[in-house]
Amino acid sequence: MTPIDLAFEDEFEPPQPPQPPKKKPQPQMEYEYQPQIPPQPPQQPPQQKTREQLTNYYSYPEEQPQQLPQRPYQYSFWDRMVMSRREVMKLFILSLVIILGISLEKIGCHFINQYLSSNDLTTIQEVLVRFSFPIIVFIILWIIKSL
């Protein structure tokens, strides 16, 4: 048969595509989790344009004032000296602490040597006296730090 004969034939039925095999329904569990879908708000219809929007065929963007690029502020020598005053004070205090530590060590060594030369001590007693000096300094620093 030709396609024209098929078009005019009353009893013509087009061939049906093959149907996929039917799946067996899976048995449902007694306590199956079914998530709840929140209701969605109704969509609003699009807003109608106003008369001004319809008559203004050429819309130009608003002009914005041009901004000049900002250069970072250049601090002068005196500004930097004033700003770094706190760091300079910290450095000065640190140097005083170092000088204080050196002088205390010299004083301690002098008195320990004087004590050891004036007293007749055994070698074990002399070692204990020499080790006691750093231990005493450590304990004093710990006490000062905890105050």
Buried (B, 14 or more C-beta within 10 A) or exposed (E): EEEEEEEEEEEEEEEEEEEEEEEEEEEEEEEEEEEEEEEEEEEEEEEEEEEEEEEEEEEEEEEEEEEEEEEEEEEEEEEEEEEEEEEEEEEEEEEEEEEEEEEEEEEBEEEBEEEBEEEEBEEEEBEEBEEEBEEEBEEEEEEEEEE
